[in-house]
């Protein structure tokens, strides 16, 4: 379902209705650009990556937002999908709304155009929006104007709606060249009052200054019996004053109607932010693919400006979206990392369609765009649709590890907890994800070195400099600096001793580099109440299981009160399966498992603790040893440090 400003209100009602009994929700965004003057690096820390994206990506615009609501139909053993494709554009629908500026990246715009993106629909019919803070500012301005209008005072300036200068309370002096205009208005109003057959008078459209003069002159000359109201004509740029004959009680009613109309106008201008509120209040599991930028743009455009601190961002993200799963994190780690050759969304979707996986049946509900008939990659609604399919397919595969095996895994299953609230750190060599509800992984990086060199140098010069220490990986920072990582980590101690000092270059350890450019500290996280709730007491300490970082069985806000959409209160069709997943046969998470390893990272050193192995099962007549080729030794591998 394509959603624009024309059908936005009805789409919100439909979305609110279908999400109530849904199983999970998938999202996706399309942007006018990705990075501006900052380059993500293969050895970024989560703090580095967040700061780079915050500084170099938020000036771009999210112009299309896909939401696909999945509801499991237990009777027919299939998922029914409700895809929404929202076109979003920050049109200043109110006269005092911000006239937003944004950047476009030519490669991104060309990419969207090559995939048939409809820019006309965005710019002409895109849904406007206000952040909650902008909306509150506009509501305050409307109320202040209404109060001053009742007192016969000119409206306050936009910059400080709650302040009225002493000069503003005095009558304006009528310029000489405007006296004829004012006298003409007074004559028209006198004739209108004397004409008993007329109840309304529409003055000619004029500019804001003349309207102020009109209000002042009419209210000064005629102290009662008239109600003045500024209205917009057929041409939206033309505004005129409507005068009605009204007694004191009628005037009060008209003023209340006007106030309500102006407040409703602000609510309508808030636009797409309402969709984010619906998603947040639902408490449903939100699925995305490589979703860090999606989350950051969503919060920045529709909630509030992103905070400077990574930990404040994590608190904000989990406040708005308490439960997130990134399918790229799932596909890049156990038990899928050795089974899936590419984690790009379209490749992942096609690979999961193979016989190796038990892909569920999917059906698109009536009156929605039927994405099952053709591929429409990089259409946000379609990408959300296939992201949800990838999640459900991988979740079902986890059910094969249970005793007895389960054909379907509920989104509320504990089997999914290790992936909860972890978003992909794209193209980072040794940190596969950012943990939104706990501390991030801290690899040693003793085998990584920071190198400064002449601008003329190329990769071959760096390979030659480190040639005595085996194969290396180069993570370019800019034209004169780079990180160099040794494949043979045992040779790390000999690098600084073996490379001769030179005025041409400088080689320092990663530890020395971090001493010069420290990352932000990561204090313990406190998860606040959802942004649609108001915290009334100090937030309690959040304690998480050592192997998951999140307690899915008890989703609580900062007040320590169980939220109304907690999984235990769910009334959706997944309750039966959820109870089954929490039954006696459920295999507990193993806190002594091997490290959680990224597909692009060499395996870390073995830990001292012995693994608690899952008993191999015989599959299709194969021996236990053969069966482990399908089922890895460990379902989930997640360390606290690397």
N, C-alpha and C positions, 0 to 999 in steps of 0.2 A: 504494500500500500504506500504510494507516494503521498507525502504529507507536506502541504505548503500552508501559507497563511490563510488560504481560502477554507480548507477543511481541518484546520488545526484543532479547533475546539471539539469537534465531533471525534477526531482521532484520539484526543486526550481521554474522552469518556470511554472510548472503546479500549484503549490501553489500560486504563484503571480497572476495567471490568475483567479483561482476559488475564491480567497479571495476578489477580487475587488467588486463583486456583492453579497457577502454573507450577512447573517443576523447576525451571531455571530460565534465565534470560541471557542472551548473547548480545554484545554490542560491538560496533566498529565505527571508526571515523575516517573522513577524508579531509585533507588539509590543503591550504594554498602554498605550503612549503614545509620543510623539515628542519633545516639547520641554517643559521645565519652567522657567519664569521666564527663559529666554534666547531671544532671537529671532535666527535667522540673518539676515544682512544681505546686500544685493546687492553690497556692496563689502568683504565679508570677505576677508581673506587666508586661505590654507590653515591657517596657525597660528591665526587667529581662529576659523575654523570648527571646527577640531579641539577647541580649548579650550571652545567653547560646547557642542558635543555631549558632550564628556567630563563637563562640569559639570552640564549640564541634561538629559541623556538617559539616562545609565546607571542611574538609579534605577528606570527602567521595566524591564519583563521581556520577554525573548524567549520566547514561549509556544508557538510553532509554527515548526518549521524544515523547509523543503522541500529535498530532495536529489533531483535527477533525473540518472541516469547514462545517457549516450548512447554507444552502440556502433555503429560503422558496419558494415553488412552489405554488403561489396563484391560478393558474388554477386548480390544482389537490388537493389543500388544504393539503399539506404535506411538510415535510422537506426532502431535499435531502442532505445526508451526504457524505463528502469526507474525509475519515480518512487516516492519514499519521502516520507511525510508524518509527521514526528515530533512528537508532543505532549510538551511539556517543562514540568516544574514542579519547583521546588526543595524537594521534600518531605524533611524531616529524617528519613531512614530509620534513622540511627544515633543513639544517645542523646546523643552528644557533638557531633553535627553542628550547624552554625550554623542557627538558626531565622531564615531570611532575611526581611527586610522589603522591600517594593517598592511603587512608585506605580502608580496607574491614572489615565489621562486620559479623562474622560467621553466626549469626542468620538471618541477612538480606539476605546473599548469599544463605543460605539453604532455606529460604522462596521463593526466586526467582526460585531456582532450582526445588523446589516442584511444582511450577506452570508452569514448562516447559520453563523457560527462556533460550534463546540460547546464552550462553556465547561465543561460538566460533564465532558467527556472530559479536558480539561486538568487540572482540579482533582482528579478522582477517579482517573484513570488515567495522568496525566502521568509522564514518565520523570524520575527524580531525577538529580542530578549533583553532582559535586565537582570543583573545579578541581584541577590537579596538585598545587599547594601544599597545598590542604586535604586532599587524599588522602594526601599524605606525612605531614601532621600527624596524621591519624587512624591511619595505619599505625604511626607512632612511638608513639602513645598505646596501641595494642593491644599492641605488643611490651613496652612498659614495664609495663603491667598484668600481662601474662603473667609477666614476670620477678618482679614483686613478689608475684604470686599463689603462685609456687613457693617464695618465701621466707616466706610467711605474713604479709606486710605488707599493710595496706590500700591500695587503689588510689590513685594520685596524682590531684590535681585537674586538671580539663580545661585550665585556663589555662596550666599549666606541667608537661606530662607527663613531662619528664625530670628534675624536681626533687622530692625528697622531704624535707620538713622534719624536723628531729630529733624533734619532737613526734609526727609520724606514725609513727615507728619504735617508739614505746612502746605497750604494750597500752592499749586504751581502758578507762576506768573504767566499770563497769556501773552505770547509774542504779538507784536503789532500786526504781522502778516497773517495771523490766525484768528484775529478778532472777528472778521467777516464770517469765517467758517463757524465759529462758536455762536454768533448771533443768529446765523441761519438755522442751526440745530435747535436753539431755544424757540425760534418761531415755529418750526415744524412740530415740536413737542406741545406748544401752546395750542396749536390748531388740533392736534391729536386729542388733547384733553377735552376740548370743547366739542368734539365730534362724538356724540353718544353712540353712534352706530359702529365705531371702530374699537376693537379691544387690543389690537397689537399694531406696532409701528416698526418697520424695518428700515433703519438708516442705511445710507450708501456705504459700501465697503471703504475702509480707510486704513491708514497705517496705525501702528501702536501708539504713537504720540498723540494723534488726533483722537484716538479712542479714550485715552486718559483725560484729555481736555473735555471730551463729551461727558464722561462719568462725573467729573468734577463740577462742570457747569450745570448739568441737569439736577444733580443731587443738592447743589447749593440753591438752585431756583425753586425746585419742587421737592419739598422735604418728605412727602408721603404720597401714597397712592400709586406709585410707579415702581416697576421692577425692571432692572436693566441686566441684560445677559449678552455676552459676546459669543457669536456663533460663526461657524465656518460655512462658506457658500459651496456651490458645486465645484468651483475652482478652489482647491485646497489652500492655495496661496492667498485667497481673499477672505478676510474676516470682517464682520460687521456687527453692529449692536442691535439687538432686538429689545423693544420696550413694550411692556405689558401693563395694562391697568390692573392693579391688585391692591386689596386691602392688607392690613397688617398680618392677618392669619394666612392669607394667600401667599404673601411674600415669604413667610417662613417656610411654607410647604415648597415653594419654588426653589428656595435656597437649599433646602434639604435634598430635593431632587437633583439640583445642579451638583451638589457635593457628591452625592452617590454616583452620578454619571461620571464625574471627574475621577473618582476613586476606581470605578470600574474600568475606566480608560487606562489607568496605570496598571491594573491587574492584567488587562489584555496586552499591554506593551511588555509585561514581564515575559510573555510568550514562552519560548522553549525551555526556560529555566523550570517551568512546571513539569516537564518530562523528567528531569533529573530528580526533582522532588518525589515524583511518583515512584521512580526506581528505588530511591533511598528508603522511602517509607514502606515499600513492599517487603524489605528485608530478604529478598530472594538472592540466591547465588548468582553473581554476575560473571559471565564468561567473556574473555577477550583473547586475542592472539597478538603476542608481542605488544602488550597493551599499555606500556608506561606512558607513551605520548598521548594515547587516548585519554588516560586518567588525568594527566596533567592539563591538557587542553580543556577537558570537561570541567574540571574544578576551576580553572582560571577564567573561563568565559562565562560559566553559568552559576558559580558559587561565590568565589571571592578570589582576590589576587593571591598567587602562590606565596607562601612564607619563604623567608631566606634560608631557614634551617631545614635540613633533610628530615630531622625527627618531627618538626612541626608539620611538614608535609605529610609524613606517614600518619600522624594523628588526624590530620584533616581528611586524608584519603579514606581511612578506616571509619571515620565519623560519618562520611557521606555514603560510602560503600563498605559495609562491615564484612562482606564475604565476597572475595574475588578469586578466580582461578584463571591463569594464563595458559592456554593450550600449548604455547611454544615452550614453556617450562616443562609441562608434562611430556611433550614429545622429545625433548632434548635430554631427558634423564631417565633413570631406571623406572620401570622395566622396559621402556620403549626405545632408549637411545641406540641400542644395537640392532633394532628392528626397522627403524625408519631412516631411509637414506637422506632425506631432505625435510627440514621443518618449515620451509616456506609454505604459506597457507594452502595454495592451490596444489602443491606437490603432496603435502600432508593429507589433504582431503582425498586425493586420488589413491594414495597408497593405502589409506585406511579402508578403502572399498574392496580390498583383496580378501581372499578366502582365509587368510591368517587371522582376521579380526571378525568379530560378530557384530557387524554394523546393524543398528536398529532400523526399523522401517520408519520413514518420515513422510508426512503428508502435509501439504499447505492448506490451511483452512479456506473455506469459500470466501469470495470477495477480497482476497489478497493476491498480490502478484505471485504467480506460480513459478517460483524459481527452479522447480524440478524439471522444467521443459528445456531450459537453455542455460549455459554458463554465462554469468555476468560479473566476472571478477572486477574488483575495485569499484563496484557499486556497493555503498555502505550496507544497505539492507541485505544484499546477496551475501556479502562477506560475513555479516553477522549470522546469516542462515547456515552457511557451511562451517563457520566456527563452532556453532552449537552442535552440528553433526559430528565434528571431530571430537568434541568433548564427550558426547554421549557414547561414541564408539570406543574411545580409550577407557572411559569409566567402565563400560561393560567388560572390556578385556580384563580389568583387574578382578572381576568376579570369577575368572577361571582359576584364581589362586585360592579360592575358598573351598572348604570341605563341608558339604558337597559343592561343586561349582555352581555359580549363579549366572543365569543368562543376562540379568539386568542389575546394574548397580545404581542405587538411588543417589541423587545429588547430595543428600544428607548423610551418606555413608562415611564411616570413619576411614575407609580405604582412601578417601580423597584428602584427608587432613594434611598429609605431608606437602601437598601442593597448594594449600590454602594461603591466600594473601602473599604469594610470592610472584613477582612480575619479572619478566625477562630482562636481563642486562645484555642487550644485543651486542654481539661481537666483542665481548669482554673475554679474555683468554681463560681466566681462572675463577671468575665469580659468575655462576650461571643465572643468578636471580638477585633481586632486591627484596628483602624480607620486610613487609609493611607492618608486621606485628611482633617484631623481635629484632635482635642484633643481627647484622649482616655477617656473612662469612669473611674471614680475615686470612687469606693465604699468606704464606711467609714471604714470597717473592725475593728470597735470598739469591736467586739465580737471575734476577732482572737488574739491568743497569741503565742509568740515564746517561746519554751521550750528547755532548754539544760539539758541533763540527762546522766546517766552512759550508757556505751555501752551495758551492759547486759540487759537493760530494753527492754521490748516488748510492744506491743500495749495495753495489759491488764494493765500494770503499769500506762500508761497515762490515760486510762479510769478510773482507780481507783483514780488517782490524781485529776481528774476533776469530780468525781462521784457525788458530791453534786450539780452540776450545770446542770444536765440533759444530754441528748445525745450530743455527740461531733463527729466531723469529724477530722481525723488525716491526715495531709499532710506531709509525711516524707521528710526531706531534706537530711539527711544522718543517720548514725547509732547512732549519739548522739544529733541530733537536729531535731525539727519538728515544724510545725504550728498546733495548735489545735483550731478548730472553734466550737463555741457553736451553737447548733440548736435553743435554747431559747435565743435569743439575748438580752432579757430584763435582763438576769442575768449577763451580761458582767461587770457591775460596781462592782459586789461583788466578782469577781474572785481574784483579787490581794489582797483584804482584807481577803478572806476566806481561801486561800492556805497558810499554814504556811511556812515561810522561812526555807531552809535546805541546808547544804553544798552539798547534793547529786544532787540537781537540781536547776535550775533558771527559773522563769516564768516572762516574761515581756510582755507588751502590744505590739501590732503591731506597734503602733505609736512610742514607744520607740525603737523598732527594726529598724524602718526606719530612726530614728534620728542617729543611729549608722551606718547604711548602706543605705545612701540615694540613691534614683534612680535619673537618669539624669533629669534635668528640661526639660519641653516641651514648648519651645517658639512657637510663631505663625509660621505656615508653609508657605513657599513660594514655589510654584510649578514651577520648571524650565521648559525651553523648552524641547521638546523631544530630545533624544540624537542624532538623525539624523539631528537636526537643530542646528544652532549656534546662541546663544543669543548675540545681539549687544548692548542692553541697559539694565539698571537695571530692574529686574523683578518687576512688580506691586504687590500691596497687593491683596491677593486672598480672596474674600468674598463669604461665602457659606450660603445657607439657613439654618435656625436653626434646621430643622428637617431632613436634608439629609447630610450635610457636603460636598455636591458637586452639582454644577449646570450643569446638563446634557445637558441643552439646549444651553450652551455656553462654549464649551471646548476650552480654550485658553492657549497658551504657555506663556513663560515669557516675550515675546515682546509685549504682548497685541494684537497680530494679530490673527485673526480667522484662525485656522488650516485648511489645505486643505481637511482633512477628517472629518470635523465637521459634526455632525448629520444633521444639516440643509442643508448640501450639498449632502447628501446621494442620490445615484441613484439606490439603491438596491430595491428589490421587497417589502420592508417593508414600503416604504414611505406612501402608502395609509392607512395602519393600524396605522402608527405613527401619521398621521394627525387626524385619528379618536380618538386615545387615548388622544390627546390634545384638543379635542372638548369641547363643552359647557357642556356635560354630565359628564365630568371628575370630580371625587371627589378630592378636594384638600387635601394635607397632613395636619394632625391635630397636630399643635405644642403643644397642651395641652393634648396629649394622655398620657395614663399610661406608666410606664417605660417599656423599651424593655427588656424582661426577658428571661434569658437562661433557657433551659429545666431542667438543673440540679441544679438550684439555688432556694432557698425559696424566695417567692415574697417579695420585699421591702415594706417599710411602704407606706401607701396611701399618695398621694400628695394632696396639698390644692386645686389645680385647679380641677374643675368638668370636667368630660369627655364630649366631644362632640360626642354623640353616632351616629353611622350609623343606619339609619332607617331600622329595620328588614324587610326582604322581605318574602313573603309567598312562600314556596317551596313545590312543589308536594302536594298541598292541606293541608299542615301543618299550624298550627297557627303561628303567629309571634314568640311567645315564643319558640315553638318547632323548628322553623327554625334557631334560634340562636345557636342551638346545632351544626349545620353544619358550620355556619358563626360566628366566635368569635365576641365579642363586639368591639374589636379593630383590625384593619388590621395591624397596625404597632405601636409598643410601644418602644419608644426610649428616654431616659432621657439624660440630660447633666451630672448629677451626680447620685450616688446611695444613 
